[in-house]
Amino acid sequence: MERLGVGLIVAGGAVMLAQRGIVALLEARDAALRRGSTPCGNPQPKVPHKVLAPSTTQYKRVIIVGDVHGCAEELQVLLDKLAFRKGVDLLLSVGDLVNKGPDSEQVLKLARDNGMLTAGPCMLWWVPGLDESLGDVLAQMPYTIELPAYGVFLVHAGLVPGVPLEQQRGLDLTKMRDLVPAAEAAQADAAAAGLAAGADVASLPVGTFDWEAARGALAALAADTPRGRLPGGGSSPVPGEPAAAAAVAAADRPGASPARSALPPSLALEGREVPNPLGLPWASLWPGPAHVFFGHDAVRRLQRNPAATGLDTGCVYGGELTAAVLPPLDEHGQPVLTRLNLPADCEEIRLASGLPAYLVSVQAKEVHSDKYQKAEQQAKGRRVQAAKRHTDETRVEAGQGTAGQGAAVEMAARAAPAADGAGGSGSKSASDKKED
């Protein structure tokens, strides 16, 4: 306890330093949330949680594209590689269509003309001067897209396990990367702020949370959840119901009560936007039975987890543009593999339901954003990894857990190497936050 207290004092002093560069941005975001807007400042989508009935997907390939970020040429190359045909295939996206890359407007035209549906509300002002039809592509993006026939959900950033869909915060749906223990949220935030402000890694709070108990509780919760549904109870709100958008807005307002979790209070989890020394990648803890496809986390690149797949493979940073292809299903929900029409270099994975899916990628034409090649970002990434290793080692020494809770899980989430040292930080500059 003495060590924890000292860590909180040191990191707490660092909080003041870290906040100076981002306080104005956070105040602007809070003001938007108080108005009932999305975390990006847009009006709430009319349909925050969209459900595509099995009849919509029957006998169609479902193509789910990762973060495009204005890389129109790469998107067209990917569609050509997949031999995409509008009306025969269904085109979806996990968000971040625009910004950073060279041609956001052309990406929106491709999305509009090919009937792409996208999860994750996006800032309209990122692409100024749009005509109405292109603006509608951005304005009507839901937070989630559900494919009941496959037991699949799409979300831009993540879902907090144990929290019903109707109580998920828009901030988590669009910004989350890590989960931290709700019971240790203050320590986690102090550790992140201290890390961002340059505090000695050894001085940061460590925490005593039992992650193995949390995994066990989540597994039990998933076992009691119907196939393809979200653990934690609740159901998809009626599409277009005004109460659905109001619920998201209410959950996001500063000072709102914590969401009801189906986990015991001692094991409940909260989302955080940046990788946290006391946290873990949310997807590494997602228990199913619904399989989640998501984006937003280019640093960790392609993430393969039993019930969650991260598709942001950093195209705009010189990586790849990746899509997951779900096979056509017949009227009995069985895959029609004769209609796959996939390139030879595709990779087969399995959904949480047991159905097959296939990953297809194309290489970026060039590095459109050198954000993660900058020495400052690389140094931040190394400090995050050092802090997670320190948390692991200290917990093992104290007999509070097994090795690999943080740093090893963090590295295991990266199935393909990211740009050197591209890990996130406990705090970002205003320009970095604008780009994410």
C-alpha positions as CSV (number, residue, x, y, z in Angstrom):
1,M,0.0,0.0,0.0
2,E,2.9,2.4,0.8
3,R,4.3,1.8,-2.7
4,L,0.8,2.4,-4.3
5,G,0.5,5.6,-2.3
6,V,3.9,7.0,-3.4
7,G,3.0,6.1,-6.9
8,L,-0.2,8.0,-6.8
9,I,1.5,11.0,-5.4
10,V,4.2,11.0,-8.0
11,A,1.9,10.3,-10.9
12,G,-0.7,12.7,-9.5
13,G,1.7,15.5,-9.7
14,A,2.5,14.5,-13.3
15,V,-1.2,14.8,-14.1
16,M,-1.1,18.5,-13.9
17,L,1.7,18.7,-16.4
18,A,0.1,16.3,-18.8
19,Q,-3.2,18.1,-18.8
20,R,-1.8,21.4,-19.9
21,G,-1.5,20.5,-23.5
22,I,-4.9,18.8,-23.9
23,V,-7.3,20.5,-21.5
24,A,-8.9,22.7,-24.2
25,L,-9.6,19.7,-26.4
26,L,-11.1,17.7,-23.6
27,E,-13.3,20.7,-22.6
28,A,-14.5,20.9,-26.2
29,R,-15.3,17.2,-26.2
30,D,-17.2,17.5,-22.9
31,A,-19.2,20.4,-24.2
32,A,-20.2,18.3,-27.2
33,L,-21.2,15.4,-25.0
34,R,-23.2,17.7,-22.7
35,R,-25.1,18.9,-25.8
36,G,-26.0,15.2,-26.6
37,S,-23.7,15.1,-29.6
38,T,-21.4,12.2,-30.5
39,P,-17.8,12.2,-29.2
40,C,-16.8,13.6,-32.6
41,G,-19.3,16.6,-32.3
42,N,-21.9,15.4,-34.8
43,P,-25.5,15.0,-34.0
44,Q,-26.4,11.5,-32.8
45,P,-27.1,9.1,-35.7
46,K,-30.8,8.3,-36.2
47,V,-30.0,4.6,-35.9
48,P,-27.2,4.2,-33.4
49,H,-27.3,0.4,-33.6
50,K,-28.1,-1.0,-37.0
51,V,-29.3,-4.6,-37.5
52,L,-29.0,-6.2,-40.9
53,A,-31.6,-9.0,-41.1
54,P,-30.5,-12.4,-42.3
55,S,-32.5,-11.8,-45.5
56,T,-30.2,-8.8,-46.2
57,T,-27.1,-11.0,-46.2
58,Q,-28.5,-14.3,-47.6
59,Y,-26.4,-15.7,-50.5
60,K,-24.1,-12.6,-50.4
61,R,-20.5,-12.4,-49.6
62,V,-20.1,-9.8,-46.7
63,I,-16.9,-7.8,-47.1
64,I,-15.8,-5.8,-44.0
65,V,-13.0,-3.3,-44.7
66,G,-10.6,-1.9,-42.1
67,D,-9.7,1.8,-41.6
68,V,-9.3,3.5,-45.0
69,H,-8.3,7.0,-43.8
70,G,-8.6,8.6,-47.2
71,C,-6.6,6.0,-49.1
72,A,-8.9,5.8,-52.1
73,E,-6.5,4.1,-54.5
74,E,-5.8,1.3,-52.1
75,L,-9.5,0.9,-51.4
76,Q,-10.2,0.5,-55.2
77,V,-7.3,-2.0,-55.5
78,L,-8.7,-4.0,-52.6
79,L,-12.2,-4.1,-54.1
80,D,-10.7,-5.1,-57.5
81,K,-8.7,-7.9,-55.8
82,L,-11.9,-9.2,-54.2
83,A,-13.8,-8.9,-57.5
84,F,-16.5,-6.9,-55.6
85,R,-19.9,-6.6,-57.3
86,K,-22.5,-4.3,-56.0
87,G,-25.7,-6.1,-55.3
88,V,-24.0,-9.5,-55.3
89,D,-21.7,-8.6,-52.4
90,L,-22.5,-6.5,-49.3
91,L,-19.8,-3.9,-48.5
92,L,-19.3,-2.8,-44.9
93,S,-16.6,-0.9,-43.0
94,V,-15.4,-0.5,-39.4
95,G,-15.0,3.2,-39.8
96,D,-12.4,6.0,-40.2
97,L,-13.0,6.3,-43.9
98,V,-11.6,9.8,-44.1
99,N,-8.7,12.0,-42.8
100,K,-4.9,11.7,-43.0
101,G,-4.8,10.1,-46.4
102,P,-4.7,11.8,-49.8
103,D,-8.3,11.6,-51.1
104,S,-11.0,11.4,-48.5
105,E,-13.6,12.7,-51.0
106,Q,-13.0,9.9,-53.4
107,V,-13.2,7.4,-50.6
108,L,-16.7,8.8,-49.8
109,K,-17.7,8.5,-53.4
110,L,-16.6,4.9,-53.5
111,A,-18.6,4.2,-50.3
112,R,-21.7,6.0,-51.7
113,D,-21.5,4.4,-55.1
114,N,-20.9,0.9,-53.8
115,G,-23.5,1.0,-51.0
116,M,-21.0,0.7,-48.2
117,L,-22.4,0.7,-44.7
118,T,-20.0,2.0,-42.0
119,A,-19.8,1.7,-38.3
120,G,-18.5,4.7,-36.3
121,P,-19.7,8.3,-36.5
122,C,-17.1,10.6,-38.0
123,M,-16.3,14.3,-37.9
124,L,-18.0,16.0,-40.8
125,W,-15.5,18.9,-40.8
126,W,-12.7,16.6,-41.7
127,V,-13.9,16.7,-45.3
128,P,-15.1,20.3,-45.8
129,G,-17.3,21.4,-48.8
130,L,-19.0,18.0,-49.4
131,D,-22.1,17.8,-51.4
132,E,-25.2,16.5,-49.6
133,S,-25.0,12.9,-50.8
134,L,-21.4,12.5,-49.5
135,G,-22.1,14.3,-46.3
136,D,-24.9,11.8,-45.6
137,V,-22.4,9.0,-45.8
138,L,-20.6,10.5,-42.8
139,A,-23.7,11.8,-41.0
140,Q,-25.7,8.6,-40.9
141,M,-23.0,6.2,-39.6
142,P,-24.3,4.0,-36.7
143,Y,-22.2,3.1,-33.8
144,T,-22.6,-0.6,-34.4
145,I,-23.8,-2.9,-37.2
146,E,-25.1,-6.3,-36.2
147,L,-25.2,-9.3,-38.6
148,P,-27.4,-11.9,-36.8
149,A,-27.0,-14.5,-39.4
150,Y,-23.2,-14.7,-38.6
151,G,-23.3,-13.8,-34.9
152,V,-21.2,-10.8,-35.8
153,F,-21.0,-7.2,-34.6
154,L,-19.1,-4.3,-36.2
155,V,-17.8,-1.4,-34.1
156,H,-15.2,1.2,-34.8
157,A,-13.2,1.0,-31.6
158,G,-14.6,-1.5,-29.1
159,L,-17.2,-2.9,-26.7
160,V,-16.9,-3.1,-22.9
161,P,-17.6,-6.8,-22.0
162,G,-20.4,-7.3,-19.5
163,V,-22.2,-4.0,-20.4
164,P,-25.4,-4.3,-22.4
165,L,-25.4,-2.7,-25.9
166,E,-27.9,0.0,-25.0
167,Q,-25.6,1.2,-22.1
168,Q,-22.3,1.2,-24.1
169,R,-20.8,4.7,-24.1
170,G,-20.2,6.4,-27.5
171,L,-16.7,7.2,-26.3
172,D,-15.9,3.6,-25.9
173,L,-17.6,2.6,-29.1
174,T,-15.5,5.1,-31.1
175,K,-12.3,5.7,-29.0
176,M,-11.5,2.8,-26.7
177,R,-8.4,0.7,-27.0
178,D,-7.8,-0.7,-23.5
179,L,-9.8,-1.9,-20.5
180,V,-8.9,-1.1,-17.0
181,P,-10.5,-2.4,-13.7
182,A,-13.3,-0.1,-12.6
183,A,-12.2,-0.6,-9.0
184,E,-8.7,0.7,-9.9
185,A,-9.8,3.4,-12.4
186,A,-8.1,6.2,-10.4
187,Q,-4.8,4.3,-10.2
188,A,-5.0,3.5,-13.9
189,D,-5.6,7.1,-14.9
190,A,-2.8,8.3,-12.6
191,A,-0.4,5.8,-14.1
192,A,-1.3,6.9,-17.6
193,A,-1.0,10.6,-16.8
194,G,2.3,10.0,-15.0
195,L,3.7,8.0,-17.9
196,A,2.7,10.7,-20.4
197,A,4.4,13.4,-18.2
198,G,7.7,11.5,-18.1
199,A,7.4,10.0,-14.6
200,D,9.8,7.2,-13.8
201,V,8.2,3.9,-14.8
202,A,9.1,2.4,-11.4
203,S,7.1,5.1,-9.6
204,L,3.8,4.4,-11.3
205,P,0.9,2.7,-9.5
206,V,0.7,-1.0,-10.2
207,G,-2.7,-2.2,-8.9
208,T,-3.8,-5.6,-7.5
209,F,-6.7,-6.5,-9.9
210,D,-7.3,-10.3,-10.5
211,W,-7.4,-10.5,-14.3
212,E,-7.7,-14.3,-14.2
213,A,-10.8,-14.0,-12.1
214,A,-12.2,-11.5,-14.6
215,R,-11.5,-13.8,-17.5
216,G,-13.2,-16.6,-15.7
217,A,-16.3,-14.5,-14.9
218,L,-16.4,-13.3,-18.5
219,A,-16.2,-16.9,-19.8
220,A,-19.0,-17.9,-17.5
221,L,-21.1,-15.0,-18.7
222,A,-20.4,-15.9,-22.4
223,A,-21.4,-19.5,-21.7
224,D,-24.8,-18.3,-20.5
225,T,-25.4,-16.0,-23.5
226,P,-27.3,-17.1,-26.6
227,R,-25.2,-17.7,-29.7
228,G,-24.1,-14.5,-31.4
229,R,-25.3,-12.2,-28.7
230,L,-23.4,-9.8,-26.5
231,P,-22.5,-11.0,-23.0
232,G,-24.2,-8.9,-20.3
233,G,-27.8,-9.1,-21.2
234,G,-29.9,-6.5,-23.1
235,S,-30.7,-6.5,-26.7
236,S,-30.3,-4.4,-29.8
237,P,-32.6,-1.4,-29.6
238,V,-35.4,-1.1,-32.1
239,P,-33.8,0.5,-35.3
240,G,-34.6,4.2,-35.5
241,E,-36.1,4.3,-32.0
242,P,-35.3,7.8,-30.6
243,A,-34.6,6.3,-27.1
244,A,-31.6,4.4,-28.5
245,A,-29.8,7.6,-29.6
246,A,-30.8,9.3,-26.3
247,A,-29.3,6.4,-24.3
248,V,-25.9,6.7,-26.0
249,A,-26.0,10.5,-25.4
250,A,-26.9,10.0,-21.7
251,A,-24.2,7.5,-21.1
252,D,-21.6,9.9,-22.5
253,R,-22.5,13.0,-20.6
254,P,-19.8,14.0,-18.1
255,G,-20.7,12.9,-14.7
256,A,-23.1,10.1,-15.9
257,S,-23.5,7.1,-13.7
258,P,-21.4,4.1,-14.6
259,A,-23.0,1.6,-16.9
260,R,-24.6,-1.4,-15.3
261,S,-22.2,-4.4,-15.7
262,A,-23.2,-8.0,-15.5
263,L,-19.8,-8.7,-13.8
264,P,-19.5,-8.4,-10.0
265,P,-18.4,-4.8,-9.0
266,S,-15.0,-6.1,-8.0
267,L,-14.4,-7.4,-11.5
268,A,-16.2,-4.7,-13.6
269,L,-14.2,-3.1,-16.4
270,E,-14.0,0.4,-18.0
271,G,-12.7,1.5,-21.4
272,R,-9.8,3.9,-21.9
273,E,-8.8,5.6,-25.1
274,V,-5.0,5.1,-24.9
275,P,-3.0,2.0,-23.9
276,N,-2.8,2.0,-20.1
277,P,-0.1,0.6,-17.9
278,L,-2.7,-1.1,-15.7
279,G,-4.9,-2.2,-18.6
280,L,-5.2,-4.8,-21.4
281,P,-6.3,-4.6,-25.0
282,W,-10.1,-4.9,-24.8
283,A,-10.3,-7.5,-27.6
284,S,-8.0,-9.8,-25.7
285,L,-10.6,-10.0,-23.0
286,W,-13.7,-10.2,-25.2
287,P,-15.4,-13.5,-24.4
288,G,-18.0,-13.9,-27.2
289,P,-20.3,-15.5,-28.1
290,A,-20.7,-12.6,-30.6
291,H,-17.7,-12.1,-32.8
292,V,-16.6,-8.5,-33.1
293,F,-14.8,-6.9,-36.0
294,F,-13.3,-3.5,-35.2
295,G,-10.7,-0.9,-36.3
296,H,-9.2,2.2,-34.8
297,D,-6.0,0.6,-33.4
298,A,-3.4,0.8,-36.1
299,V,-0.5,0.5,-33.6
300,R,-1.4,-3.1,-32.8
301,R,-2.1,-3.8,-36.5
302,L,-4.0,-7.1,-37.3
303,Q,-5.4,-8.4,-34.1
304,R,-6.4,-12.1,-33.9
305,N,-8.4,-13.0,-30.9
306,P,-10.9,-15.9,-30.5
307,A,-13.9,-13.7,-30.6
308,A,-12.6,-10.3,-31.9
309,T,-10.6,-9.3,-35.0
310,G,-9.0,-6.0,-35.4
311,L,-8.8,-4.9,-39.1
312,D,-6.8,-1.6,-38.8
313,T,-3.5,-2.6,-40.4
314,G,-2.2,0.9,-40.8
315,C,-2.7,1.6,-44.5
316,V,-2.3,5.3,-44.2
317,Y,1.0,4.7,-42.3
318,G,2.4,2.6,-45.1
319,G,1.0,-0.7,-43.9
320,E,-1.8,-2.6,-45.5
321,L,-5.6,-2.2,-46.2
322,T,-7.3,-5.3,-44.9
323,A,-10.8,-6.8,-45.3
324,A,-12.5,-9.7,-43.8
325,V,-14.8,-11.7,-46.1
326,L,-17.7,-13.6,-44.6
327,P,-19.0,-16.4,-46.9
328,P,-22.5,-16.4,-48.4
329,L,-25.0,-18.3,-46.3
330,D,-27.9,-20.2,-47.6
331,E,-31.5,-20.1,-46.1
332,H,-30.3,-22.6,-43.4
333,G,-27.4,-20.5,-42.3
334,Q,-24.8,-22.8,-43.9
335,P,-21.8,-21.3,-45.8
336,V,-21.9,-21.6,-49.6
337,L,-18.2,-22.0,-50.2
338,T,-18.5,-22.4,-54.0
339,R,-19.4,-18.6,-54.1
340,L,-16.4,-17.3,-52.2
341,N,-14.3,-16.2,-55.3
342,L,-11.2,-15.3,-53.2
343,P,-7.6,-14.5,-54.1
344,A,-5.0,-17.3,-53.5
345,D,-3.2,-15.3,-50.8
346,C,-6.3,-15.0,-48.5
347,E,-6.0,-16.3,-44.9
348,E,-8.8,-18.3,-43.3
349,I,-9.8,-17.6,-39.7
350,R,-12.8,-18.9,-37.6
351,L,-15.5,-16.8,-36.1
352,A,-16.6,-17.4,-32.5
353,S,-19.6,-19.2,-34.0
354,G,-17.4,-21.6,-35.8
355,L,-18.2,-20.2,-39.3
356,P,-15.2,-19.5,-41.5
357,A,-14.0,-16.0,-42.5
358,Y,-11.2,-14.9,-44.8
359,L,-8.6,-12.1,-44.5
360,V,-7.5,-10.3,-47.7
361,S,-5.0,-7.4,-47.8
362,V,-3.3,-5.0,-50.2
363,Q,-0.1,-3.1,-49.6
364,A,-0.3,0.7,-49.2
365,K,1.0,2.6,-52.2
366,E,3.1,4.8,-50.0
367,V,3.4,6.3,-46.5
368,H,0.7,8.9,-46.4
369,S,1.2,9.9,-42.7
370,D,4.6,9.6,-41.0
371,K,3.1,10.0,-37.5
372,Y,4.5,6.8,-36.1
373,Q,7.9,7.3,-37.7
374,K,8.6,10.3,-35.5
375,A,11.1,9.8,-32.7
376,E,8.7,11.3,-30.1
377,Q,6.0,8.7,-31.0
378,Q,8.5,5.8,-31.0
379,A,9.7,6.9,-27.5
380,K,6.2,7.0,-26.2
381,G,5.6,3.5,-27.5
382,R,8.7,2.1,-25.8
383,R,7.7,3.7,-22.5
384,V,4.2,2.1,-22.7
385,Q,5.7,-1.3,-23.2
386,A,8.2,-0.7,-20.3
387,A,5.4,0.3,-18.0
388,K,3.3,-2.8,-18.9
389,R,6.4,-5.0,-18.2
390,H,7.0,-3.2,-14.9
391,T,3.4,-3.9,-13.9
392,D,3.7,-7.5,-14.8
393,E,6.9,-8.0,-13.0
394,T,5.8,-6.2,-9.8
395,R,2.6,-8.2,-9.7
396,V,4.4,-11.5,-10.0
397,E,6.9,-10.6,-7.3
398,A,4.0,-9.7,-5.0
399,G,2.2,-13.0,-5.9
400,Q,-0.7,-11.1,-7.4
401,G,-0.7,-12.7,-10.9
402,T,1.2,-14.6,-13.5
403,A,3.7,-13.2,-15.9
404,G,2.4,-11.8,-19.2
405,Q,-0.8,-10.1,-18.0
406,G,0.1,-6.8,-19.6
407,A,3.1,-6.6,-21.9
408,A,2.9,-10.1,-23.2
409,V,-0.8,-9.8,-24.0
410,E,-0.1,-6.5,-25.6
411,M,2.5,-8.0,-27.9
412,A,0.4,-11.1,-28.6
413,A,-2.3,-8.7,-29.9
414,R,0.1,-7.8,-32.7
415,A,0.0,-10.5,-35.3
416,A,1.9,-8.3,-37.7
417,P,4.7,-5.9,-36.6
418,A,3.7,-2.3,-36.4
419,A,5.9,0.6,-37.1
420,D,8.9,0.6,-34.7
421,G,7.8,1.9,-31.3
422,A,4.4,2.9,-32.5
423,G,2.8,2.3,-29.2
424,G,0.3,4.9,-27.9
425,S,0.9,7.1,-24.9
426,G,-1.0,8.1,-21.8
427,S,-1.7,11.5,-23.4
428,K,-1.8,12.9,-26.9
429,S,-1.2,16.3,-28.4
430,A,-4.2,18.1,-29.7
431,S,-3.1,17.3,-33.3
432,D,-2.8,13.6,-32.5
433,K,-6.3,13.5,-31.0
434,K,-7.7,15.3,-34.0
435,E,-6.3,12.6,-36.3
436,D,-7.6,9.5,-34.4
